[in-house]
Amino acid sequence: MIRFDAQEQAFYLDNGRITYCFGVVKEEYLECRYFGRHIRRWGGSARPWYYDRGFCSNPDPQDKRFSLDTLPQEYPGMNQGDFRSPAYVFQTVDGRRVTRFTYQGYEILPGKPALPGLPATYVEQDQEAETLVVRLADGPTGAQILLYYTIFRDYDAICRHVEVVNGEADSLWLERLMAMSLDVPGNCYDLITMSGSHLQEKVIHRRPVTADSVVLDSSRGASSPQQTPCVILTQPDANEEQGQVWGINYVYSGDFQAVVQAGQYGGVRVQMGMNPMTFGWNLGPGERFVSPECVMVYSNRGLNGMSQVFHGLYSQRLCRGYWRDRLRPILLNSWEAFAFSIDQEKCCSLARQAAQLGIELFVLDDGWFKNRVDDRRALGDWVSDEHKFPQGLGALAQAVREAGVDFGIWFEPEMVSYDSDLYRSHPDWIIRSPAYDPILSRTQLVLDLSNPAVCDYLVEAVAKVLEETGAIYVKWDMNRHITDLGSAWLPAGQQRELSHRYMLGLYSVLERLNQRFPQVLFEGCSSGGGRFDAGMLYYMPQTWTSDNTDAVCRTQIQYGTSLLFPPVTMGAHVSAIPNHQTGRCTTLATRFAAAMSGNLGYEMDIRTLTPEEQEEVKAQIRTYKALRETVQHGAFYRLLNPQSGNDGGWNFVSRDGKTVVCCQYRILADPVRRTTAVKLQGLDPDAVYRRQEDGALFGGDELMYAGLSDHPVRQDFVSQVTVFEKVEG
């Protein structure tokens, strides 16, 4: 899949469906040539023409047409005449930021090497992928930059990261480090990004790429609900079903920066990596620094085609472990039923009712630990409250299991309250500047996970509860962003390293817990989707998609999230009405239709349901169990965008192609009751499908090319779930 053509001085990464090509020019520089649909070879038919241009520096004094400022570069530096965004900036011991890394050689490896201490995609057998390592070197410092490229046999994706290896003489200060840089030709592209806020995550924005630079970033200590570390370039006419799409996603959970920059003479530069606002790294003599990786996907089948690649790769080669391929349980979370006011009898009564409805897992949310009566105290003290649970959490967990459901529990381990035994014992364990009182958020502080002692404490504190309770599920929350970046643990020369060292500490904690409790299902949460990113999926195969459980908002949030992440990674719950976040009242059927499009759960006091509602919930759970394999592990296709119109829709197709589930949503009633038809995707056009509700037969070609109409009704916030079975023969 990887070859070097010595005559062309060109590298080819090719799996028969996509091709990535770059070459060596003037024996020193790397030229980005092609990334797209498979081609046999690159002959330069679309190569840009070079001229002697004003203000363009010439590293080769004999060739005034050659300038790094116009060359589509593979990994551009600074202070060498390319005045576009650099991929790296290093400061040498003399305080200067002048380095010149040039091409030295390459190596091709079988499989895909792991990234030490970092989440990354992986292979189970070396035959699944090949990896190219290109070596750049700087003479005066003796430092090297290793560019890693992995191409997969089964996925139309290329993963990139870099490794900086310092020379043996002096330290090197890393100021800026991108995991990848890509210069694409032409200037006719649309840019798609996802931004938002708490309760409104993954909002899709699309605009043409113009002469300006677009910078996306997070300096919050997390990938954040405000920005998603993802850039998508498309042809202007590309849509869900057709057109060329290039998607780039950062496998990292902390601060990041992405740059999309139009060139002065055409071409667009795309970069993604560490955020230089909060990143810095002192690399001692002989030391190495490994960046997180970026996943680059190409599709000539529109946005759905791009998403199919991300979904397959992330569900099978990013998520890991016991739960990767298993059906996820239907759960009931205690939060919206009781908040902090919980005790053993309330929990057991909820668990008994959950078992009667067919729910499989009871999750004890916030409020279970000592002195936790509100959100102003007790974070960090992960021992049960003896007044609420006088017999201990082990007895509670056993009682819940005896009621007929499994037991899960909530933590927020990265945080600490002022009013806590942990803070009183270790005030030096928090992130803060010693010159100022730390700024609070949600009345809590952030633990310094760059400190190994803090990480050890968290592992043991969480492990003790899991061992006592035998919990099969953990909801891992993180409800504030990081201010006052300062560490009592790190020396002065390493304070700029805190942001990244925090993430390395968190990843180490999660890895150790995964190894000790391989059968525990960890679900990530950050006030909902505040840290729904690819990095966390490596340790937690699902994420609570948003604290906003309103059915209308959830269809919009889950639609945007699905650009990158498959439904099996999305926690989605049916909650009470009026909704806690919006005050909106939607039917139980519509709330279910939104929540069943991910990992189904319920978040309400189910003891207050009427007998009619109880029967409806029982029927919903039976339906979901029958369709769970298709929803969680089938292929997902977006059909109508609820973020940009009154209607939304998507469909699932089971792995064997025999079951199709189509979900349609209408936000507001139409007074003239227009009929909206959605064109299903992923069906066999030559097959016949039977509609489950009435036995009607339709051709796959009809359902895809003519579509499936909804049932217009005079009611707001309605949904329609239609199930088809493929008729054999």
N, C-alpha and C positions, 0 to 999 in steps of 0.2 A: 504493500500500500504506500510505501515511501521509497522514492528513488532520487538519485542525484544524476543529472545528465551533465557529464563533464564537458561535452562540446558546447552546450548551451549555457553552462554554469548556472543551472537551474535546479531547484528542489521541487519535487512534485509530491503532494499528498493526495491520494486518490483511492476511493473505495468503489469505483464504478458508477457512482451516482453524483458525487460532488468532487471537485478538484480545487486544491489550494496550491498556488504556485508563486514562488519568489526566487530571485536570482542574485548572483554576485556580479557587481559591476566594478570595473577598474580594480579588481582584486581586493577591494577593501570594504565596499558598501553593499548593503542589502536592499534590493529593489522589490517592492511589493508589486506583483504582476496580475494575479487573478484569484478570485474566490467566487465560485458559483457552480453552476451545473457542470457535470462531467464533460471534459474535453480530452481528446487524445494527447494533444501537445499544445504548448503555447508558442506560436511563431511570431508574435509581436504585431499582429494585424491591427490591434487597437492601442498600441503603445503610444503614449503622448510624444509629440514632437518638441524638441528642445532648441532654444534659441539663446543668443547672447542678450540677456535682458538687464535693464537697469536695476540697480540695488540688489542684484543677485551675486553673492560671493562665489568664488571659483576655487575649490580646494585643489584642482588640477590646473596650474597656471598655463598649461599648454592647450587647454580646452575650455574656452570661454562659454561654450554652450552648456557645460555641465555645472550644475549648482545643486546643492542639497536642499535649497529653498524651493526647487521645483521637482525634485525627484520624489516619486511615491515610495517612501521609505518603510522598511519593515520594523525598525525599532530606533527612532530618531533620538539624537542627543541634543545638548544645548551648547551654545557658543561655537558652533561649527558652520554657521552660515544658514542654517534652517531656522527661520524665525517663527515658525508655527509651533504649536504646543509640543514640548519635548516629552519623551517617554520616561526619561530619567534625568535627575540632577544630583550630582555628587559634589561634595565639598572636600577638598584635600586639606592636609594639615597646615598648609600655608594660608588657608582662608579663601583660596580661589575656587571657583566653580568651573574650571576648564579641564575637561577630560576628552579624550578621543578614542573611543572604542571602535575597533575595526575587525573585520572578519578574519578568523584564524583557522576554522575547520569545523567538522561536524562528526556526529556519531548517530547511528540508527539502532534503537533498542527494541527488542520484542516486548509486547504488552504495554503496561503503563506504570511507571514508578509511583509509589505513594508520596504524598507531601508530608514531611514530618511535622506533627503537631497541628495539622490543618485539615479541614474537611476537603474532600475532593471526590470526583467520580473515580470509578475503579473498574477493573476487569476481574473476572473469576478465572479466566484462562488467558495465557499470553497470546493465543491465536486471535483473540477478539480485537486487538489493537496493535498499532506500532507507534513508536515515539521517536521523533527527531530531536536531537540536541545540537544546537548551533552555538559555537563558541566565539565570543567577541573578547578582545583584550585591549588594555590600555598600557602602553609601554612604560611611561614614567612611574605609575603607581604599582604596576604588576597585577592590577585587579582584572577580573574577568566577569563578563555577563554571559550566563548560559540561558539561551532561549529554548524553551521546551514546547514541542508541538505533538499532540497525540491525535491520531485519526482512528475512528472506530470502524470496525467491519460492518456492524449492524445498525449504526445510527449515523445520520448525516450531520455529524458534529465534529468539531475540532476543539480540543482543549489546549489552552496556552497558559503558561506561567513563566516566571523568570527566577533565576538564582544568581545572586551576586556573591562572588568569591574574592575576598580582599587579598592583596599581596602581602608579603611577609614583613615589609618594612615599617609602614605607618598605618595609623587609623584612617578610616574613610567615613565621612558623614553622609548618610543617605537622606536627601531632602525630599525627593520625589521618585516614586517608583510605580510605573504602570505594569499591570500583568500582561497587557497586550497593547499593540498599536496596529491599526489597519488603515491604509490609504486606498480608498476605492476610487476608480476613475469616474469622470463625468460629474455633473452637478445637478442632476434631475432626480432628487430623492425626496420622499417624505420621511419625517422623523416621528416615531411613536415612543412615548414615555409613559410611565405610570407614577402619579403623585397622589396627594390626598392629605388626610389628617386622621386623627383618632375619630373613629366612628364613620369614616368615609375613605377607606383605603382603596388602593389600586384603581384610581380613576384614570381612564385612558385619554391621553392627549395626542392629537395628530396635527402636524403642521409641516409645510414645506421647508426644506433646508435652504437657507438663503446665504447671503454673504457674511452673516454674523456667526460668532461662536456660541454654542449652547453648552453650559456647564451644569451638570446635575451633581449634587453632592449631599452628603450627610455628615455633620460634625457633632452628632448627638450621642455618640457612643454606641449607636445601633444603626442598622440599615434604615429603619424608621418607617412609619406610615407616610411621612411627608414625601419621601423619594424612594423609589425601588431601584436597586443597582442593575438596571437593564436599559439597553438601547436597542431599538429596532429601526432599521432602515428598510424602506420599501420603494418599489417603483410607484409613481403617483397613481397609477390605475390599479394597483394591487388591492385586493379585498380578502375576505375570508377564504374564498375558494380558488382564486387564481392570482398570478403575478409573482414577481420575485421579491423575496423577503430575506433579510439578514438580521438575525437576532443574536445579541451578545448579553450574557448574564454573568455576574460576578458571584463566585461561590464563597461568600464571606458575609459575616453578620455584624461587622462594625462599621466604622466610618469609611466612606469611599468617595471617589470622584470619577465622573465620566465626562468626557469632552467630545463634542461633535463640532468640527471646525471646517468650514468651507475654504478651499484654497483660493488664492488670488487668481490663478490661471486655470481653475477647474480642479476637480478632485475633492474628496471629503475625507478628513482624518477622524477616526474614531478611536478613543482610548478609554481604558477603565483600569482603576487600581486604587492604591492608597490615597487618602485625602491629605494633601500636603499641609493643610491647615492644622491638622492634629498629629501628623506622622513625622517622625524623625528617628534615625537609628544610627547609633555609633558602632561601626563595624571595625573591630580590632584586627590587628595583623593576623592573616590566615583564617579569619572567621568567615562564615557564610550566612546569607540571609535568603530565605525562600519566600516568595510572594504567594498569596492565594492565587487560585486559578480562575480563568474566564472560560466559559463555554460559548463557542461560536457556532451558530446553526444557520445553514442555508436551505431555503425552500423555494421551489418554483411552483408550488401549489398553494400560494397565499398564506395568510396568517394561520389558518387551521393546519396547514402542512407543517409550518414552523412549530406550532404548539404540539403536534403529534410527536415530533422528534424530542422536544424537551420533556414531554410527559413520559415517553418510553424510557429515555435515558435516566431521568431522575427517579422514576419509580423502580427501575431495575438495577441501575448502576450508580446511584447516589444514596438512596435509602438502603438500609442494611438490616441484617439480623432476622430474628425470630418473626417479627411482624411484617416484614416486607411483603410477603406473598400471601399472608393470612387475611381472612375476613376480619374487619375491625368491629368491635362490639358496639351495640346500641347502648348508650349511657344516659343516666339521669344525674345532673349536677345539682348540688344543694343550694347554690348561691342565690338564685332569684327566688327560691322558696323561703329561705331563712336568713340570708346574709350572715351577720355575725351571731345571731341569736339561735345557736344550735345546741343540742345536747343528745345524749344517747337515745332517748325515747323518740325524739323527733326524727332522727336519722333512721332508726329501725322501722318506724311507721312508714316513712317514705320508701324504704327498701322493700317492705312487704307489698306495698301498693305497686311498686315498679315491677316486681316479679309477676304479679297478677296480670299486668298489662303486656308482659312479654319482653320488657327491658332486661338487659343482660348485665349491666354494670352500674353500681352506685358510686358516685364521686363525692367525697367530702371536701368541700371547697374551704375558703378562708374562714377563720374563726375558731379552729380546733385547738390551737396551741395556747400555752399559758398566758393569761392576762389579756388575751386578744378579744377585746369587746368593741373595738372600733379600729380605724386605720391610723391611729396616732401612736400606737405602742406595740411592743412585743415582737416585731419582726427580728429574726435572728435567733430567737429562743425556740428551737424546734423540738419542744417536749409538750406532751398533751396537757390540756387544762384539766386538773383533777376535779374541779367543780362541775364541768360539763360532762366529763367522762370519768367518773370515779373509779371504774374498773380498768381504765386504760384503753388505749387505742387497739391493742390486740384483742381485747374482749369485744369491742365495737365491731372490728372487722369480722370476727367469728360470728357475731350475731347477724351481721349483714349477709354473710354467706349462708347461714342457716335459713335466712328469709328467702333465699333462692337466687341471689345475684352476687356477682363478684364485687370486690372492693378496690376503689382507687382514691387518691388523695392529692391535694393541692399543696404546692410550696411556692414561695418567692425567695429562693436562696441567695440571690445576689444582693439583696437589700437588708438594711438594718434600721431599726427605729432608735431615736435618741433614748426613749424610755424603754430600754431593754437590758437584760443582764449581759448580753453580748457586748453592747456598746460600753457599758460601765466597766467591763473587764478589759476591753481592747479598744479604747478610743483611737488608737493609732492604726486601726484596721480599715478606716474609711478613706475614700478619695476626697482630698481637700487641700487647699493651700493653707499653710500655717499662719499666713498673715491676715486671714479673714475668717469670719464665721462662715461655715459652709451654707450654701443655698439649699433650701429644702424643696422637695417636690413630693406631693402626696404625703407630707410630713415624714419623709424617710430619706435615708442616705444610701450611698452606694458603697459596697465593700470593695476593697482593693484586691482584685484577683490577680494582680501581678505578684502578690506576696504568696509564696508557697504555703505558708502556715494557714492563711485564710482558705486556700483551696483544700488543704487537708481537713480543716474543720468542717467545711461544707460537705465533703464526701462522707465523712463519718457521721455527721448529724443526719443527713438524708438517709444514709444506709441503715442507721439504727432504727428509724421509723419503718423503713421498708421491711427490715427483718422482723420487727415486732408484729407488723400488720399482715405481711404476706401480700401486700397490694400488687395488683397486676398492671396498674396504670398510675402515671404521675402527670399532673398538669403543672408545668414549670412556667411560672409567671415572671414578668419583669415590667414594673409599672412606672418607671421614671427613666429619664435620660440623664446623661452624666454632665455635671458642671464642675467647676473648681478643679480642673485636672492637675492633681498633685498627689504624690505618693510619699509616705514616710518610709517606705521600704526601699525605693529606688534612690541611688545617689544622684547628685545634681546633674551630672553629665548624661543621665539616662531619663530625665523627666519627660522628654519628648517621646519616649518610647512607650509611655503608659497606656495610651489608647490601644495600641496593638497588643501590648503585653496583657492587658485586661482580657482581650478576646482569646489569646493563647491560653490564659489561665482558665477561662470558662470552658474552652474546648477540652482542656485536660481533665477538668472535673467531670464533664459529660462523658468523656471516653472511659474514665475509670468506673463511673456508675454503670455505663453500658456493659462493661466487662464483668462487673460483679453481679449485675441483675439482667442477664441477657433476655429474659422473658417478660420484662416489664415494658409496657407500651408507654413511652414518653411522648407527651404532646406539648409542643412549644406554645407559649402565649406571651404577649407583651401588650397588655390592655387590649387584647385582641390581636390584630394583624400588625403590630408595631415592629415585629421582627420576623415576619413571614418571608424568609429568604432561603436560598439554596444551601447556605452553610449550615443552618440549623437542621435541615432535613437529613443530613449525614448522621446526626445523633438522635433526632426525634422525627419519626416518619410521618407525623402529621402535626398541624398547627391550628390553633383556634383562629379562625379567619378574621373575625371582628367581634368586638363587644356589642356592636349593633346587630341585634337579632331580628329587627323588623324585616318581614318577608320581602317587601318591596326593595328596601336598601340591600338586603342580602343577595337578591338576584343580580343587582348591579355590581356589588363587591366581588361576588364569586365569578361573574363574567370576566371582570378585569384580571382577577387572580389566575384564571385559567389560561391566560396568554402564556404563562410559564409553567404553572403547576397543575398536576392532574387532580381530579376530584378526590382521589384516595388520600391526598395530603390535607384536605380541608375539613376541619371540624365545623359542623353546622347543626344548630339546635332549634327545636320548636319551643318558643317561649310564650309567656302569658300575654294577654291583652287587657287594657291598652298597653302597647309596647313600652318598655321602660325607657327607651331612648327617644322615640318619636311621638309617643302617644297615639299611634295609629292602631286601628282595629281591623285586623284581617281575619278571614275565616281560618278555622283549623286546617281545612283542606289546603289552602294556599300556603300557610306556614309550613305544612308538611311538604308540599311540592318544592319549596325552596330548600328545605333542610335535607330532603332525601337525595339531593344532588351532590352530596358529600358524605362524610361520616356522620350518620344520623345520631342525634341526641335530643333529650328534652331538658328544659331548664325552667321549671315552674313547680308550684305546689300541686302535684297531681292528685293529692287527696281532695282537692276542692272541685275536681271535675264532676260534672253531672253524669248520671248513668248513661245518657246518650253520648256524651263526649268520651267517656271511658270506652264504649264500644267502638267509637270512631278511631280512637288511638290504637286499640287492639288491632283493628283492621289495617291501619297504617303500618303498624309494626310487622304484621304478617306480609303485607305487600312489600315492604322494604327487604325483609328477609328473603323473599322469593326473587327479588331483583338485585340483591346486594352484590353478588358476584359481578353482574354486568356494570353496575354503577361504580364500584370500587376498582375493578380491574379490567374493565372494557375500554374501548376507544371513545373519546369525547369529542364532539363537534359543536362549535358555536354556530347558531343559525340567525338569530335576531338580537341586536344589541340593546338591552334595556337602559343603558347609560345615555343613549342618543335618541330614544323614541319612546312611544307609549307601549310597545310590545317587546317581549324578549322570548328567546327560545334556544334550546340546545337539544341534542340527542346523544344517546349512548348506544354503542353496539358491542355485544359480548365478544369475547376473544374468539369463540367458535363461529361467530356471525349469525347465530340462530335467534338471538333475542335483541330487540330494538326497543329502547325506551325514549319517547319524545316528550319533553316538558315545554309547555307554552305558557306565557304569562302576559296579562294585560293589566296595566296600571290603573287607568281611568276608563270608565264606561264610555262608549261611543253612542251618542244619541241616535244616530242613523244605523247603528248596528252593522257596521261594515265587517266583512269577512276577511280575515288575514290568513294567508296560507304560507306555511314555512316549508322550504325544500330540504328534506332530510339529506344527510350525508353518510357515506360509508356503507351503503347497502349494496347488495348484489343486483345489478340491473336486470339480470336474466331470471331472478328468483321471484317467487310469489310469497307474500307475507300475509298472515291472518291476524286481523285486529282482535285482541283478546276480549274486548268488551262485548262484541256482537258477532264475531266470526266472519266479518266481511273480509274479502280477499282483494289485495292490491299488488300490482307488480312493483318490484323494487325501482324500476325505471320511472313509473308514475309517481311514486312517493318522492323520488329525488328531483325529477324534472318538472312535474306539475305541482307537487307539494301536498301538504296536509292542512286542511282548514281548521280553524278554531270554532268554538261555539259562542257566537256573540250573545252576551246577556246584559241586562240592565243592572249592572253592579260593578262597583270599583274593586280592584285588587283581586282579580280572579285568575285561576290557573286551570290547566288541563294536562293531565298525564296520560299518555296513550302508549300501550304496550303492544308490540307486534312480535309474532313468532314466525320464523322462516319455515315455509312449507317445503319439505324435501321432495325432490322429483318433480 
